[in-house]
Amino acid sequence: MKVRNPRTGQDDYEITPVDGAGIAATASRLRANQPRWAALPIAERCNVMLRWADAIEKHAPAIIKQLTIDTGRSGIAAIEVGGVPGTIRRWAEQAPQIIDRNSPSDVPSANPTVVNSTRLVPFSLFGAIAPWNFPMTLSTIDAIPALFAGCAALIKPSEVTPRFVEPLRASIDDVPELAEVLEIVVGDAATGEALVANVDYICFTGSVATGRKVAIAAAEAFIPANLELGGKDPMIILSSADPAEAAKTALRASILATGQACQSIERLYVARAIYEPFLEALVAEAEMVRLNYPDIHQGEIGPFIFAPQGQKIADQIAEAKQKGARVLTGGNLEILDGGTYLRPTVIADVTADMAIVRDESFGPVLPVISFDDVDEAVSQANDSVYGLSAAVLAGSSEEAEEIAVRLEAGAISINDGSMTAMVWDAENSSFKLSGMGPSRMGESGMTRFFRKQALIRQTATPARIQDFAEENFVEGYMR
C-alpha cells in the first residue's frame, strides 16, 4: 500500500496492511499475556511504563524524523513525541491513587449484616484506531491509561501517516514486559474492522461517518466504544473583548497545525460593536502568517497532511463565495513542490446555510459572523450537529463564563481558545455527533478501562428458604 508524502506529493513509502488473520493472531497473543500484566501490582506496572517513557526519549530523534515526514511539519512533530513521555509520567503519578480511590473495601451496606468491597477488573484487550492529524498523540492517548489499568493494547494508526510506527516499535522492544502486551499494527479500513472484531474495548478518533461504522461494529461485537469525532467549534467574542487581542487568540486557536485539529475554532461570532476592528485586526494578523515552505523549519503553517482535505475546503470556500460571502484574505489552494497549502483564510458575510459554517472544515479557515444580541450568538453557536468544544472571549472571565455555560459543547475555553489541546486533566463529554462514551480526560481517562466487580460479604447467618414462606408475609410485607 503506497503512502504519500504531504510535502512532495510523492508516494515514497509502503506498508503491508495486516489482514484479519494477522489481527486475530496478534489479539490472541496479547490476550494470553494480559493476565500476567494485570496481576502485577500497580507500582510495578508504573515502573515498566516509566521505562517506556525513557525508551521513547531515547528513540525520540528517529520517531520525530519519521513523524515529520508523516505530517509535513517539524515543530509540532517534536511536541507530539516529547509529550508522550510526559503523559506516561503523569499517569504513573496518578494511577495508584485512582485505583485506590475506586477500590473501596469493607463499606457498610444498607443491610446491617452486609459489607461491600469493589474490585477493579481491567478489560483484557483494548483497541485503538487513530487518525492522521496527530498520529503519535492520538495513537497513545487512550492506550497509555489502558495499559496502566492492566489491559493489553492493540493500536492501529492511520494508513495516511504510518512512518513513525517502526521507530516507536523500537522503543517498545526496549521494554520486554511491555512488548508482551502492546502491539502497533499498520493497515487500512479492513485492518480496522478486524481490530474492532477482536478487542474488548474500542477507542476511535476520526470522522462522524467512520465513527458510525465503528459504533455499529462495536455494537455487533457487544463491546464498549469510545468515540471522539468531528467538531465545528464556535467562538463567541463579546463587545467587552479587546478586538486586537481577540483576533490574535482566534487566529492561533483556528489555524495552529494548519487547522487540522478537532478542537480548532471553525466559526467566529463577533459582537457588532467590535466587528469591523476585529475583522481588520484578524486580516492583518492572518496576512503575517508564513507558510513553512520551502524551509520546513521556518514559518507557522504547513501543508495539508491529507491532500483531499484541501480540496474539500476549496469547495466550501467556492460555495460560500457563490452565495455572497467575501474572502478577505487567503482562499486559494497553493501546490508547492507537490504539497498542498492554504494560507489563513478570513471570510466575511457568511450565513448559516453555507457549508463553511455548517460542515467541519479541518483547515485554516475563519468564517466571521456579526451579532447584535448575545442570545442570538448563543443560538447560532448551538445550531450545529457538533458539540465537541467552544470558546468565549470577553472583558472578564465572569462575563465569559455566563455565556460559556449556555453552550452545547463538552469543553469551553474561557478567554482563550482550543484549550483542550493543552489541558488534559478536566473531564469533558462530547455532545451531539461529536462523540460518545466516557471522557478521555481526567480520572475517567483511566477508570473507563475497568469493570467493577462487587464483593458482597454476609457477616451473619444467610437467609434460609423457609424465611420466605408465604405465611411470613402480611399484606406484602415480611413479618
Steps between C-alpha positions, in 0.01 A plus 500: 500500500653831386536791743512862383748758626297815583785739411594348165178335388702189418433144611828430677406234756316170509320293759356153488162509673449238768210277399228351715697184576798709608285712729340192653839341567638819654190541716528140620864551602423822685207340682718211611754739649253745657423309823867518606502874428176562692626292794800730551457745787428845364838621624673243277286591198593862562869410503468319167315792346759746630769295329300536180494877547879490521518278191283739300737782588792283392337436162348848472730626219402208275130528587501876440676455166234261373207689654625815331479325163159358592349839581710746301573703812803503727435695820165341578645156426761566768229622740297184437789266568618698799152501650457123519764434769347784700158340468638166619665662801184691587294180499772322702455762772121479496422133429566357850276760663227456238496125552497539877212751494292276279566177692323555834489205737279406793246771432185464716189412304143613553457145627655505848657152468661561159822680401607578145833522323574602141753323282619663178527253212671635186372416155728233357579663164464868418499617138563842345451632148676834467479777237766673292495852646697428821624146436723450803280678752174340396648151463608506864258733682260218587741206493721644777230510771364166376842343557523655847158348573636154413363456148700375206489746209477469124536823300441578133619844389375655177631357176558863393773548764664164580874582482541574871386149595834323444712723727220500758502120493873513568424686825248232598749223426737661752249410774433123468221489759315769306564338162304198625181705533533790253498471122465752218374380164478680167220470252192640336128490573490121481771481766294733718188289454691189605639682803152596625390140464789373714518738798293553814493881498549730201606864489466680168594854405394627159205600287134462586443280194767250599409532867148379422647190332722434802204542735292252299786249492554544874130445566509181293805384696324611822797704623522858634594769250662834581468736204647848458374629169474826310445853615395839369616690802357851548660798670282783631677835536309748716511878459706535820790307345799684357458447122873497423580248773194293413619482140836359608336237721243403237765463231724273705206292621380458142812439292752331729610175334342634178164477672521120481382445856160403634512782755582770242266799503300490176229766555542850642201694635601861569299776667413765243649777718850358439436310175682734263812559715512128572482415129769753420728361770427139402586560136821680597603216730410237240708669233808487722483121524766325292486165326780274618607463140755446361675462837308272735675667792364846417146638512181414684278301266571175321339295223188294524598157626217342302482686168127431431422707809632806316262446211209453738572841651549656157151378409357651822664834422372496142145432618520780758619748235225391265247576775640846566779458755814713475846348527710769667831318486621158391249270335711335229668162513870512413684195368866547587741224400211255525377610843152650541485823703237756596587831660277612790166585343270761655144503361236763577129525419447130556163350586390189686396317183855498362710184530788710633283573807304176518752224421836416651785658303816374674720769357616862548167666423334767717140586409391811696138585588383814681225504760295769674362295786682247718202266498521501121869410515438214742216369285716506187796342677276217622340454157727212402504122494837522676582572863865426563633827640451876480641829629388837635709819511389793717633782712490279810494131578172543687325650199638233269395220734140623507489427127720189511253302712232554236699336222430142395852361492716284720782744577484879492814713494447824690705798382708266286434247228559130427629442851423127493817465293697612805285406802452126547381475860146640467238234428265586215244325285443533128154640426281410202681333207844592634530172683381257760633324805693609810746787501855419395611791717530503878456200729243332276772477236619201701197375694306433178729204436383318813189297564395518863449173680304519825609270783198477731583336832236369734614519865196327651324170438368500141124495450329163452227419253257454792547867589309582181203275565171666410374494859785733594348782290214732603351725232814467290744572783713249684409457865 
